[in-house]
Amino acid sequence: MTLVRFRPCDATPVEWNENGEAKGALFRRASGAELRTDHELVAAALRHLCAEWPCAVAFAVALERARHEVANRTETLSLEEQTVLLAGAWKKAYQSGFIQLHVTPPQVVNNVNERPECSALVRFQLRKTEVATSQLHKRVRFEDALSREVAQLLDGTQDLEAITQTILESIRTGQAELHENKVAVTDPDRIATLMKQQVREVLEALAKVGLLIG
């Protein structure tokens, strides 16, 4: 039996009210596209879906999470009715392009694991250019040298400390500079602290755009 999965969209819940009163749930994508629903089960499932971005979520998992969230509320539908309701709502969302349907989910992770990894294709592309192709089939532009250098180091064999030390070595040998408030940082301890923080931020950003695999 094929397991159907939906890929989470990059939407976030936003406040939605009319005449000062809350009216269901509103989700808005970075592109500006919106999805509104006044049904708690659909809203709960979509919150879970979006929270897992950029990873895929099995329909059955999202349904179970949503049912658990609304269990103590006014939800009185049977499991079969809830399944039909959510399937219908997500079908409409898929047809409108708000979410996407996958049989084979993208090979991505939504957090930074112990030894983060980018695909060999991404590392190769960044040795040649400032643009790389994510696991979501999107072209991602790397605006700064640090992000490109970090991504090229992500072969799945190094942890955060090792990656940071490699970058620090570039600074110590004069191959790169670290700036804070547009001023070059020269204090070794401050450089180490800032670099570890910045490398972590780069890794988290890579995860959000579907460039970390696992």
BELJONOR-V981899 format. One record per helix or strand. SS is the DSSP state (H for helix, E for strand). FROM is the first residue (numbers start at 1). LEN is the number of residues. Records with the same first field share a line. If there is no record, write none. Layout:
SS->FROM-LEN / FROM-LEN
//
This chain:
E->5-3 / 12-3 / 17-2 / 21-2 / 25-4 / 34-4 / 56-3 / 100-3 / 117-1 / 131-3 / 139-3 / 155-1 / 179-2 / 183-2
H->40-12 / 59-12 / 79-17 / 120-9 / 145-9 / 160-13 / 188-21
//
